[in-house]
Amino acid sequence: MKYGFDFTKAVVVQQSDIECQCTIDKKEWVELNKNLMTIATNFTDYLKKFAASLENSDFSKLPVFKYSSLQYFIGDVKSVVSSISSM
């Protein structure tokens, strides 16, 4: 079985949104850390493609973007993608 990540449910979280400490199961923590670079790379690619879809009108055609939670954070996404591109 092949596992993957569903970035369509991603949301923008700012420091002011965090009210308390959270805990995560140790096995999940180990798995997350083991795959951190892969997750970061894949999510960065997703963000770039999401932002590009806004410019080339694929946004309304492709469900992976049209139904993404990021549609409510378009300004933030563009800002992040802009800062990533300038690195």
C-alpha positions in Angstrom: 0.0 0.0 0.0 1.3 3.5 -0.9 0.7 6.3 1.5 0.7 10.0 0.7 -0.1 13.4 2.1 -3.3 15.3 1.5 -2.4 19.0 1.5 -5.9 20.1 0.5 -6.8 20.4 4.2 -3.8 22.7 5.0 -4.5 25.9 6.7 -2.4 28.9 7.7 -1.5 28.9 11.4 0.1 31.9 13.0 1.6 32.1 16.4 -1.4 34.1 17.7 -3.6 31.2 16.7 -1.8 28.8 19.1 -3.4 28.9 22.6 -1.8 25.9 24.4 0.8 23.2 24.1 -0.2 20.2 22.1 0.9 16.6 22.4 1.5 14.0 19.7 1.9 10.3 19.9 5.6 9.3 20.1 5.3 7.0 17.0 3.7 9.7 15.0 6.4 12.2 16.2 9.2 9.8 15.1 7.5 9.2 11.7 7.0 12.9 11.2 10.6 13.7 11.9 11.8 10.9 9.7 9.9 12.4 6.8 10.2 16.1 7.6 12.3 17.0 4.5 10.0 15.0 2.2 6.9 16.7 3.7 8.4 20.2 3.5 9.5 19.6 -0.2 6.2 18.2 -1.3 4.2 20.9 0.5 6.4 23.7 -1.0 5.7 22.2 -4.4 2.0 22.1 -3.7 2.0 25.7 -2.6 3.8 26.8 -5.7 1.4 24.9 -7.9 -1.6 26.3 -6.0 -0.3 29.8 -6.5 0.4 29.2 -10.2 -3.1 27.8 -10.6 -4.5 31.1 -9.5 -2.6 32.9 -12.3 -3.3 30.4 -15.1 -7.0 29.7 -14.4 -6.5 26.1 -13.4 -7.7 26.9 -10.0 -11.4 26.6 -10.8 -10.8 23.5 -13.0 -8.7 21.3 -10.7 -10.4 19.9 -7.6 -7.1 19.6 -5.8 -6.9 23.4 -5.8 -10.6 24.4 -6.1 -11.6 22.5 -2.9 -8.4 23.3 -1.0 -8.7 25.0 2.4 -6.0 27.3 1.2 -8.6 29.1 -1.0 -9.4 31.1 2.2 -5.8 32.1 2.6 -4.8 33.2 -0.9 -3.0 36.4 0.2 -0.9 34.4 2.7 -0.1 31.7 0.1 1.0 34.3 -2.4 3.2 36.0 0.2 4.8 32.6 1.3 5.4 31.6 -2.3 6.9 34.9 -3.1 9.3 34.6 -0.1 10.2 31.0 -1.1 10.9 32.1 -4.7 13.3 34.8 -3.6 15.4 32.4 -1.5 
